[in-house]
Amino acid sequence: MPLVAAALLLIGSLGTAGTASATLTYDPAMPMILHNVTPEDLWANKNGVCTGHFTHVIRNVLGVSNATNYLNAAQHCGLKAILYFSSTVSGGTIYPSRVAPLVNAVKNHPALFGYLTVKEPSWVGISASEIRTMYHAFHAADPNHPVVALFGDIPHFGYTANPYTALMADIVMVDWYPVETGNGGRALTGTSYVAGTPTFFRRVRDVVAARTPGTPVWLMVQTFKYLTPTYHKKQRPGQSLLYRQVREGFTYLGADGLSFHTWTNASYNVDQRRDPTMVSWMNTLAAQIQAGTFQ
């Protein structure tokens, strides 16, 4: 994902340096979400997705049949599903008229948790009014399930470049992928960590609290490796950096849920599906949170 390089300092870090040491406050019952697990992997319990400590899945779905099949797979796996109907958004264009027929076909499925309306709207040019239009379209079709909106570009969250207001989401999700290769993400090897997390996370927390008090905030954390960009190449986190991301989410963002990005992406060098060790770390982390022992 793109980052605002000019505003960031990059520091080399292989451990938990720079994180707060105070006792963490979090809800052990918070959602533990997997992003982009295929229905085939849900049916097969790949890497233990169904028998671990995960609670939800998020998935792009193309239409009614695809959505129903995915909900059936999630139900088989014992997970709740958040659906992103990809035909309702294309690049920077929204299609709210397409929402109701899709929602009406799935809104009574027992595995449905809710809907994801937009992904990183500031990067693709979806405006504040368009985000609110999508929120209204989903709630008009189904007032009984929550609407999630995923925001990237968190250094600008709440500003004109990346607006946030009321009537955009029942749950705010933000992504922040700070683990990069050496030399500020320019190298093919090495590890550095993007500075600025406390400042950016506090701003997200404070903006949401001021404009939509009580709205949950979920954090999507990095688990992948992606070496294609010229700048901000992403390095696979080790266990300590996976845990650091989560600690910072609790300490500065006040995260109410965690999503792990991403289960499968063929463009990445490493994803969770190809990395069972990472999935085991994620599962251990989720178990510690649920037991109330994560620190």
C-alpha positions as CSV (number, residue, x, y, z in Angstrom):
1,M,0.0,0.0,0.0
2,P,1.3,3.5,-0.7
3,L,2.6,5.7,2.2
4,V,3.3,9.4,2.5
5,A,7.0,9.2,2.4
6,A,7.8,12.9,2.9
7,A,6.3,13.0,6.3
8,L,7.8,9.9,7.7
9,L,11.1,9.0,9.3
10,L,12.3,5.4,8.9
11,I,14.1,3.6,11.7
12,G,15.7,0.3,11.8
13,S,14.1,-1.9,14.4
14,L,14.0,-5.7,14.9
15,G,12.2,-5.8,18.2
16,T,9.7,-4.0,20.3
17,A,11.7,-0.8,20.9
18,G,9.6,2.3,20.9
19,T,6.4,0.7,22.1
20,A,4.7,1.6,25.4
21,S,5.5,-0.7,28.3
22,A,2.3,0.1,30.4
23,T,-0.3,-2.6,30.9
24,L,-2.5,-2.9,27.8
25,T,-6.2,-2.4,27.9
26,Y,-8.3,-4.4,25.4
27,D,-11.4,-6.6,25.2
28,P,-10.5,-10.3,25.0
29,A,-13.7,-10.9,23.0
30,M,-12.6,-8.6,20.2
31,P,-12.9,-9.8,16.6
32,M,-9.8,-11.7,15.1
33,I,-10.2,-11.3,11.4
34,L,-8.6,-13.0,8.4
35,H,-8.6,-11.1,5.1
36,N,-9.1,-12.8,1.8
37,V,-9.3,-16.5,2.8
38,T,-10.6,-18.5,-0.2
39,P,-13.8,-20.6,0.2
40,E,-11.7,-23.7,-0.7
41,D,-9.4,-23.0,2.2
42,L,-12.3,-22.6,4.6
43,W,-13.7,-25.9,3.6
44,A,-10.3,-27.6,3.9
45,N,-9.4,-25.8,7.2
46,K,-6.1,-24.8,5.6
47,N,-3.4,-23.9,8.1
48,G,-6.0,-24.4,10.9
49,V,-8.2,-21.4,10.0
50,C,-11.3,-23.1,11.4
51,T,-9.9,-24.7,14.5
52,G,-7.8,-21.8,15.8
53,H,-8.7,-18.6,17.5
54,F,-9.9,-16.5,14.6
55,T,-13.5,-15.3,14.5
56,H,-14.2,-13.5,11.2
57,V,-13.2,-13.4,7.6
58,I,-13.4,-10.6,5.0
59,R,-13.7,-11.4,1.3
60,N,-14.4,-9.8,-2.0
61,V,-17.4,-11.5,-3.7
62,L,-18.6,-11.0,-7.2
63,G,-22.4,-11.6,-7.0
64,V,-25.2,-13.5,-5.2
65,S,-23.9,-17.0,-6.0
66,N,-20.4,-16.2,-5.0
67,A,-21.5,-14.5,-1.8
68,T,-23.8,-17.3,-0.8
69,N,-21.1,-19.9,-1.4
70,Y,-18.7,-17.9,0.7
71,L,-21.1,-17.6,3.5
72,N,-21.7,-21.3,3.4
73,A,-18.0,-22.0,3.6
74,A,-17.6,-19.5,6.5
75,Q,-20.5,-21.2,8.4
76,H,-18.9,-24.6,7.9
77,C,-15.7,-23.1,9.3
78,G,-17.4,-21.6,12.3
79,L,-16.6,-18.0,11.3
80,K,-18.6,-14.9,10.6
81,A,-18.2,-13.2,7.2
82,I,-17.9,-9.6,6.2
83,L,-18.7,-9.3,2.5
84,Y,-17.2,-6.7,0.1
85,F,-19.4,-6.7,-3.1
86,S,-16.8,-5.7,-5.6
87,S,-19.4,-4.8,-8.3
88,T,-20.6,-1.9,-6.2
89,V,-17.3,-0.1,-6.5
90,S,-15.0,0.1,-9.5
91,G,-11.9,2.2,-9.0
92,G,-13.2,5.6,-8.0
93,T,-16.8,5.0,-9.2
94,I,-19.6,3.8,-6.8
95,Y,-22.8,2.0,-7.9
96,P,-25.2,2.3,-5.0
97,S,-28.1,1.0,-7.1
98,R,-26.4,-2.4,-7.2
99,V,-26.4,-2.8,-3.4
100,A,-30.0,-3.7,-2.6
101,P,-30.3,-6.8,-4.8
102,L,-27.1,-8.2,-3.5
103,V,-27.8,-7.5,0.2
104,N,-31.4,-8.8,0.0
105,A,-30.1,-12.1,-1.2
106,V,-27.7,-12.7,1.7
107,K,-28.9,-10.6,4.7
108,N,-30.6,-13.5,6.4
109,H,-27.7,-15.9,6.2
110,P,-26.6,-17.0,9.7
111,A,-22.9,-16.6,8.9
112,L,-23.2,-12.9,7.8
113,F,-21.6,-10.4,10.1
114,G,-21.8,-7.3,7.9
115,Y,-20.6,-5.5,4.8
116,L,-17.4,-3.7,3.7
117,T,-18.4,-0.7,1.6
118,V,-15.1,1.0,0.5
119,K,-11.4,0.2,0.6
120,E,-8.9,3.0,1.0
121,P,-11.2,5.6,-0.5
122,S,-8.7,8.5,-0.6
123,W,-6.3,6.5,-2.8
124,V,-9.0,5.7,-5.4
125,G,-10.8,9.1,-5.3
126,I,-14.0,8.2,-3.6
127,S,-15.3,11.4,-1.8
128,A,-16.9,11.8,1.6
129,S,-20.3,12.2,0.1
130,E,-19.9,9.0,-1.9
131,I,-18.8,7.0,1.2
132,R,-21.9,8.3,3.0
133,T,-24.0,7.3,-0.1
134,M,-22.7,3.8,0.1
135,Y,-23.3,3.6,3.9
136,H,-26.9,4.7,3.3
137,A,-27.5,2.2,0.5
138,F,-26.4,-0.7,2.6
139,H,-28.4,0.3,5.7
140,A,-31.4,1.0,3.6
141,A,-31.3,-2.6,2.3
142,D,-30.3,-4.1,5.7
143,P,-30.5,-2.1,8.9
144,N,-29.6,-5.1,11.0
145,H,-25.9,-5.7,10.1
146,P,-23.0,-3.3,10.5
147,V,-21.2,-1.5,7.8
148,V,-17.4,-1.4,7.8
149,A,-15.3,1.1,5.9
150,L,-11.6,0.6,5.4
151,F,-9.3,3.7,5.4
152,G,-5.7,3.8,4.4
153,D,-3.4,6.8,4.3
154,I,-3.8,7.3,8.1
155,P,-1.4,10.2,8.3
156,H,-4.2,12.2,6.6
157,F,-7.1,10.5,8.3
158,G,-9.8,13.1,9.0
159,Y,-8.3,15.8,6.9
160,T,-9.6,16.9,3.5
161,A,-7.3,14.4,1.7
162,N,-8.8,11.5,3.6
163,P,-12.1,12.7,5.1
164,Y,-14.0,11.0,7.9
165,T,-17.4,12.1,9.1
166,A,-20.6,10.7,10.6
167,L,-22.7,8.3,8.5
168,M,-19.8,6.7,6.9
169,A,-19.4,3.5,8.9
170,D,-20.5,1.6,11.9
171,I,-17.0,0.2,12.3
172,V,-13.9,2.1,11.1
173,M,-11.0,-0.1,9.9
174,V,-7.6,1.3,9.2
175,D,-4.6,-0.3,7.6
176,W,-1.0,0.5,8.4
177,Y,1.9,-1.6,7.2
178,P,5.1,-0.4,8.9
179,V,7.5,-3.3,8.4
180,E,9.8,-2.4,5.4
181,T,13.0,-3.6,3.9
182,G,16.3,-1.8,4.7
183,N,17.2,1.7,3.5
184,G,13.7,3.1,4.1
185,G,12.1,0.3,2.1
186,R,14.4,0.8,-0.9
187,A,16.5,-2.3,-0.4
188,L,15.6,-5.9,-1.3
189,T,16.8,-7.1,2.1
190,G,17.0,-5.9,5.7
191,T,14.3,-4.6,8.0
192,S,13.2,-1.1,9.0
193,Y,10.1,0.1,10.8
194,V,8.1,3.2,9.7
195,A,8.1,5.8,12.5
196,G,5.1,7.9,13.3
197,T,2.7,5.2,14.4
198,P,1.9,6.8,17.8
199,T,1.0,10.2,16.3
200,F,-1.1,8.8,13.4
201,F,-2.9,6.2,15.6
202,R,-3.7,8.8,18.2
203,R,-5.2,11.1,15.6
204,V,-7.4,8.3,14.2
205,R,-8.6,7.5,17.7
206,D,-9.3,11.1,18.5
207,V,-11.0,12.0,15.2
208,V,-13.3,9.0,15.5
209,A,-14.1,9.7,19.2
210,A,-14.9,13.3,18.4
211,R,-17.0,12.9,15.3
212,T,-18.7,9.5,15.9
213,P,-18.3,8.7,19.6
214,G,-18.5,5.0,20.5
215,T,-17.7,3.8,16.9
216,P,-15.3,0.8,17.1
217,V,-11.9,1.0,15.3
218,W,-10.3,-2.1,13.9
219,L,-6.6,-2.3,12.9
220,M,-5.4,-4.3,9.9
221,V,-1.8,-5.4,10.6
222,Q,0.9,-6.5,8.1
223,T,1.9,-10.1,7.8
224,F,3.1,-10.2,4.2
225,K,6.2,-9.5,2.1
226,Y,6.0,-7.4,-1.1
227,L,9.2,-6.3,-2.9
228,T,7.8,-4.8,-6.1
229,P,7.5,-1.1,-5.2
230,T,10.5,1.2,-5.9
231,Y,10.0,2.7,-2.4
232,H,8.3,1.3,0.7
233,K,9.0,-2.4,-0.1
234,K,7.4,-4.5,2.6
235,Q,9.4,-7.0,4.6
236,R,7.8,-10.0,6.2
237,P,7.5,-9.3,10.0
238,G,9.1,-11.6,12.4
239,Q,7.1,-12.5,15.5
240,S,8.3,-9.6,17.6
241,L,7.3,-7.1,14.9
242,L,3.9,-8.8,14.4
243,Y,3.4,-8.3,18.2
244,R,4.7,-4.8,18.1
245,Q,2.1,-3.8,15.5
246,V,-0.6,-5.1,17.8
247,R,0.8,-3.5,20.9
248,E,0.9,-0.2,19.2
249,G,-2.7,-0.7,18.0
250,F,-3.9,-1.2,21.5
251,T,-1.7,1.5,23.1
252,Y,-2.3,4.3,20.7
253,L,-5.3,3.5,18.5
254,G,-7.4,1.8,21.2
255,A,-8.1,-1.0,18.7
256,D,-11.4,-2.9,19.2
257,G,-10.6,-5.6,16.6
258,L,-7.6,-7.0,14.6
259,S,-7.5,-8.0,11.0
260,F,-4.4,-9.8,9.5
261,H,-3.4,-8.9,6.0
262,T,-3.4,-11.0,3.9
263,W,-4.2,-14.7,3.5
264,T,-3.6,-14.8,-0.2
265,N,-2.3,-12.4,-2.8
266,A,-0.4,-13.8,-5.8
267,S,1.3,-10.5,-6.4
268,Y,3.1,-10.7,-3.0
269,N,6.3,-12.5,-2.4
270,V,4.9,-14.0,0.8
271,D,1.4,-14.2,2.2
272,Q,-0.2,-16.2,5.0
273,R,-1.3,-19.1,2.9
274,R,2.3,-19.8,2.0
275,D,3.5,-19.0,5.5
276,P,2.1,-21.4,8.1
277,T,4.6,-20.2,10.6
278,M,3.1,-16.7,10.4
279,V,-0.4,-18.2,10.8
280,S,0.8,-20.0,13.9
281,W,2.1,-16.7,15.4
282,M,-1.2,-15.0,14.6
283,N,-3.1,-17.8,16.2
284,T,-0.9,-17.7,19.3
285,L,-1.4,-13.9,19.5
286,A,-5.2,-14.3,19.2
287,A,-5.2,-16.9,21.9
288,Q,-3.3,-14.7,24.3
289,I,-5.7,-11.8,23.6
290,Q,-8.7,-14.0,24.2
291,A,-7.1,-15.3,27.4
292,G,-6.4,-11.8,28.6
293,T,-2.6,-12.5,28.8
294,F,-1.3,-10.5,25.8
295,Q,1.3,-7.9,26.8
